[in-house]
Amino acid sequence: MEIHILKSFVAVAEEENLTRAATRLFSSQPAVSAHIKALEDELGVKLFDRTAKGMVLTANGVHLLVKAERILSDLGEMNDLARELQSNPSGVLRVGINVDGSVLKLEEIASAFSEKYPSMNLEFVSGASGVIQRAIGNGDLDLGFVEEAVDTPQYQILPIGDSTVAVVGAPEMVQAFKATSWEEMKDLPWLFNTPECSYHRLMEKISKAHDIEINKKYIIDHDVTSLQFVLKGAAISLFSKDLIREQLDRGQLIVWKGWSGILSRSLVCLSKRSKERAISTFFELTQMNHPFSKQK
């Protein structure tokens, strides 16, 4: 029985949905489905009832889930201890990223990290802020960069700066962008990120604050695709200005002057793992490359 199969079992049990479990594990729905089938075949018991509402644990599945969670917890504690005992850490440090690496200065951080720990490899995994933070919480990632992190004692947080967010569109939106209120903007074709993204949550806050229902024409979980939709004039959306500086300078995008917002960026890990050598070093190097950051 392989550990990644047990992780899939626990993720599906908690999410009650194959697609959400796959997103959480940074895997694919067919792969997670295959893991569940393999585990059911190996154990000789049915773990889930597949219903219209999702994946529901059977009675046998409920009993086995407790054991699976205990195994993964014990394994995590063993790995934590092993990392603490290493004089020269080795293995893989998995880091979640939610924006372009150049904004986060990943090349500089990775180069310095690899020089300090030549036996360790870095794996950068892209995802929405909510997905990354949840993956850190359940141990699928070691640490990660997020926007609008949940500030609780469970997490060690290193703020690394703010992102200025704007409503942007193609030049042909110039007439529509003469609007002075959200009420005038709400019926335009909007492109939203998925609910796990900080930008989606920001749009929901705006909708609530102005008591409006914004036209969610498209929902896309891919930054490059989203940008292309906006550049082609198919939709308007929220973007961080530092990610689209080139398009703004070239006049390929315009900004609605009626609103501007701020999202904070942070590096996050579990507080209980913050003293592990590789993680604490990554935090130190990130702070060095983002000199205005302040750990809390």
Sequence and secondary structure as in RCSB ss.txt:
>XXXX:A:sequence
MEIHILKSFVAVAEEENLTRAATRLFSSQPAVSAHIKALEDELGVKLFDRTAKGMVLTANGVHLLVKAERILSDL
GEMNDLARELQSNPSGVLRVGINVDGSVLKLEEIASAFSEKYPSMNLEFVSGASGVIQRAIGNGDLDLGFVEEAV
DTPQYQILPIGDSTVAVVGAPEMVQAFKATSWEEMKDLPWLFNTPECSYHRLMEKISKAHDIEINKKYIIDHDVT
SLQFVLKGAAISLFSKDLIREQLDRGQLIVWKGWSGILSRSLVCLSKRSKERAISTFFELTQMNHPFSKQK
>XXXX:A:secstr
  HHHHHHHHHHHHHSSHHHHHHHTTS HHHHHHHHHHHHHHHTS  EEEETTEEEE HHHHHHHHHHHHHHHHH
HHHHHHHHHH SS  EEEEEEE S HHHHTHHHHHHHHHHH TTEEEEEEE  HHHHHHHHHTTS SEEEEES  
 STTEEEEEEEEEEEEEEE GGGTTGGG  SHHHHTTS EEE  TTSHHHHHHHHHHHHHT    EEEE   HHH
HHHHHHTTS BEEEEGGGSHHHHHTTS EEEEEEEEEEEEEEEEEGGGTTSHHHHHHHHHHHHHSTT    
